[in-house]
Amino acid sequence: MTGTGMTGTGGSPRRGDAADRMVSSLADADDRIVEGALRPRRLHELIGQGRVREQLSLVLEGALQRGRVPDHVLLSGPPGLGKTTLAMIIAAELGTPMRITSGPAIERAGDLAAILSTLAEGEVVFIDEIHRVARPAEEMLYLAMEDFRVDVVIGKGPGATAIPLDIAPFTLVGATTRAGLLPAALRDRFGFTAHLDFYEPEELGVIVRRSAGLLGVALRDDGADEIAGRSRGTPRIANRLLRRVRDFAEVRGDGVITREIARAALELYEVDESGLDRLDYAVLTALVRKFGGGPVGLSTLAVAVGEEAETVEVVAEPFLVRAGLMARTPRGRVATPAAWAHLGLAVPQDAAFARLAPGDSGAGWRPAGGPDGPGRDGEVTLFD
């Protein structure tokens, strides 16, 4: 397996700061080292993603039976769910080498041609953050994916000559956290597309137990369940929390991770029972206490918590919305009743979400003004 450029980066603003969070789904240097030892190697070892696993198994087995290279594969989903792991599993199941690169590393068509022109037949090429491939290279990729050929341009201007160069049949595995940014022409060239979903706590519990066994950590079932429940549905976060709880258990305990040890450790690291950390609490607290639950603009909210707007939008907001604690509206961000309850506060009668029951995410809610738009009191309509 060879590598070119960066892998598993996730493509987030202020990446260094975001990856430093205990519950960040982005990988830091330590995560990448440990993940290499913890990754499942074959499809039958993969935990969770049952439908994707079954579909991918059919794609790979069918290609092997026909003696052909499989269709190109596009993997999409939030960071930390196993897109890079699945790419490595595809290469392992096919018994072929894999070239690893990333979208930001392919700045020119020549960068891509250098990789493709040296492939052996059947190799797997993995491009992480494929939505960030430069446009000239992207256009070369179209031809390579479809006809296994690249056109090498010699010279410039009117006298430039394109020399067609046949390349060995290969399988491209692209990974993206933002599938909507992929041009339709590129998406259509993938024969199989899979979206990775967040994991259930039960699945994360199995992952934590497996990782503990590989790391030689003494872990009880109740301790595994406690870690899994605070991992935001993301295996990368679960493995990171396991390592920090292990440190706590070895330094301040007898080395065995129990529910009590896990709770004490994660309270120390400011990760609550729902997986919220300091940044999440800062955003919710500002939204509720300073702005009365909203609606408030993203930039204003970011200034209130001392972060960049992109950091709040990309790092904190997705989980808060998924957890039903915040809603995005045409006029700004709004705290749901669940957010007020999570902070131990009562929902004021004049709050935008006062009429929703606690725990309701607010999806599909319409104001008193009717389905066509906001009521005259300035209430807002939520995006579905």
Secondary structure, DSSP 8 states (H G I E B T S, - for coil): -EE-S--S----TTHHHHHTSTT-SS--HHHHHHHHHHS--SGGG--S-HHHHHHHHHHHHHHHHHTS----EEEE-STTSSHHHHHHHHHHHHT--EEEEEGGG--SHHHHHHHHTT--TT-EEEEETGGGS-HHHHHHHHHHHHHSEEEEEESSGGG-EEEEEE----EEEEEES-GGGS-HHHHTT-SEEEE-----HHHHHHHHHHHHHHHT-EE-HHHHHHHHHTSTT-HHHHHHHHHHHHHHHHHHSSSEE-HHHHHHHHHHTT--TTS--HHHHHHHHIIIIITTT--B-HHHHHHHHTS-HHHIIIIIHHHHHHTTSEEEETTEEEE-HHHHHHTT----TTSTTTTS-TT---TT---TT-TTS--TT-------
